[in-house]
Amino acid sequence: MTVAPERARAGRGVDPVPPARRPPWRDRLDRWDTRYTPYLVVAPFFVVFGVFGLYPLLYTAWVSLHDWQLVDGAERFVGLANYAELLSDENFWNALVNTISLFLLSTVPQLLAALGLAALLDRGLRGRSFWRAGVLLPNVISVAAVALVFAQLFGRDFGVVNSLLGLVGIDPVDWRAETWASHLAISSMVVWRWTGYNALIYLAAMQSVPKDTYESAMLDGASRWRVFWSITVPSIRPTILFTVVVSTIGGMQLFVEPQLFDPGGTATGTGGNDRQFQTLVMYLYEKGFRLFDAGYSSAIAWMLFLLVLVVALVNFALTRRIASKG
């Protein structure tokens, strides 16, 4: 009879106290929270995407299969007739060539200039915050104001660019009337507006590269040029791929800059008297909102979608291959 109190004082022989049992509904609530809360958090994005992205995309595909006027609505089902007519439309192919030309003239120098500018900003400059904020300034200015200024710079009679060309003996250029001249003028506008934006993205990626990697390369006698191409560029490859894809999408959908550069403005939307700088989106706008042919305009929209998808995938593959070799 005296053993039990002694074992109790020694801490042995006492049955453990079972933990308090949680109510079953709290266990079920915890399991429900673990399983379904992540879906609830991401669901608003997919709901918004479905309403404002997927539904318009599918509805546009349905409209493109009809003879559909913007005011009167659907008249009759025509199947792929709009696409067949589009493939034999000279204005469509002209707009496609102009779009690709403007895309190449604006995107390639834009990304190369952004890469070089980011490398300069990554070095120890005095007032680095000022310079880094300054490169973003063109991107925050209204595109209408940018187009107005560049239209004055590239004016035929009193433009600043023609005045500078005259100093070296080059005759004045009618920047709006000639195809290549108009493409250069519009591309310079796009390059000036988006180079700083891409440079800041590259700069953020460059600052995440370990500094001891640079120090080891410099101790081995590598030049700055060699360090840049052998360490910096391969290290920021995912960022370069991202900017290439985003710039491809933006370049193939170019609209505002050439539209405002057109002396006819939104009244015509033809990109010059001979459509010399009319892009695909401008042609879509002309058909849909000037001529109210919604069916044909929807077919252009879908062709543009497929074209952007193909070009983005090709650019992605090429850039990834080049970067992996570097």
Number of C-alpha atoms within 10 A of each C-alpha: 5 6 7 12 11 12 12 12 10 10 9 10 12 11 7 6 6 6 6 6 6 8 8 8 9 10 11 11 11 10 12 11 12 11 11 10 12 10 10 11 9 10 12 11 11 12 12 11 13 13 12 11 12 14 12 13 16 12 11 18 16 15 21 27 21 23 20 22 18 16 9 8 14 15 10 10 15 13 14 13 16 19 19 11 12 18 13 10 11 10 17 19 15 17 23 20 17 22 24 16 19 26 22 15 19 25 23 14 15 23 22 14 18 23 22 15 20 25 17 13 19 17 9 8 11 8 8 13 10 10 12 18 11 12 22 18 13 18 17 10 11 11 17 13 11 18 21 14 13 20 21 14 16 23 19 18 12 12 18 15 18 20 19 12 13 13 9 8 9 11 11 17 19 16 22 24 18 14 16 16 17 24 24 16 22 26 24 17 22 25 20 17 22 22 25 26 17 25 27 21 17 26 21 14 19 22 14 10 14 11 10 9 12 17 13 11 16 14 8 9 11 15 10 12 10 13 17 16 13 14 17 20 19 17 18 19 18 15 17 23 18 13 18 20 20 12 21 23 18 14 22 26 18 20 20 15 19 27 25 21 24 25 17 14 14 17 11 16 27 25 28 22 15 11 19 21 31 29 31 27 23 25 25 23 23 20 19 19 15 15 12 17 21 25 29 24 28 26 26 25 21 17 16 18 15 12 15 19 14 12 16 19 14 13 15 18 13 13 18 16 11 11 18 10 8 12
